[in-house]
Amino acid sequence: MGGSTAFSSGAPSLDTTIAGYLAAQLKAEPALSGAEVYTFANPAWSSGHEMAAVSTLLGEYAPDLVISFSGVNDCYWAFKGSSANEVFTHWARTHWNTINAELSLLRRPLMGHPAPPSETPVAVATMADRWMRNQMLMAQSSKLVGAAHIAVLQPTIFSDVEARTPREKKLAAEIPEARV
């Protein structure tokens, strides 16, 4: 579960995704060679999106383990003034953008925004509490079907205190939010 990193955006092949590496490690263990790895992630997903997906998919897939690799998008959406639990709002904005793009092409009046984002960033403590609550809810949901849950707080180059590599410096220079 997770956002674009868990989705492995930019990976050149399925073998080089996070799920691909995990599957290779599991298959190398004789007792786990039959394990299946599924990625339920999507770019821009926050822990609220993950929680909705977990509650929907657990019964259908009956996993032994659920791994949530997230946190950066919760921070991003909070910085933009959105709640990590605004799952509907995210999709409403996506559909609003699509519909208005089509209306614009037809030279028709545009629709009003269904859920304009707040001008004020969400407090860090509030965002952290929401992320933690979503992880606890996913853990409890997983437990109901006999699955373990592991929450991994995703690292980011935006707040790293170690020296950045030349590639990280280039990426940070291209992303305004990374200039700290």
ABEGO torsion letter per residue (X at the ends): XEBAAAAGBGBABAAABAAAAAAAAAAABAAAAABBBBBBBBBGBBAAAAAAAAAAAAAAAGBABBBBBBGAAAAAAAAAGBBAABAAAAAAAAAAAAAAAAAAAAGBBBBBBABBBBABBBBAAAAAAAAAAAAAAAAAAAAAAGBBBBBBBBBBAAABABBBBAAAAAAAAABAAABX
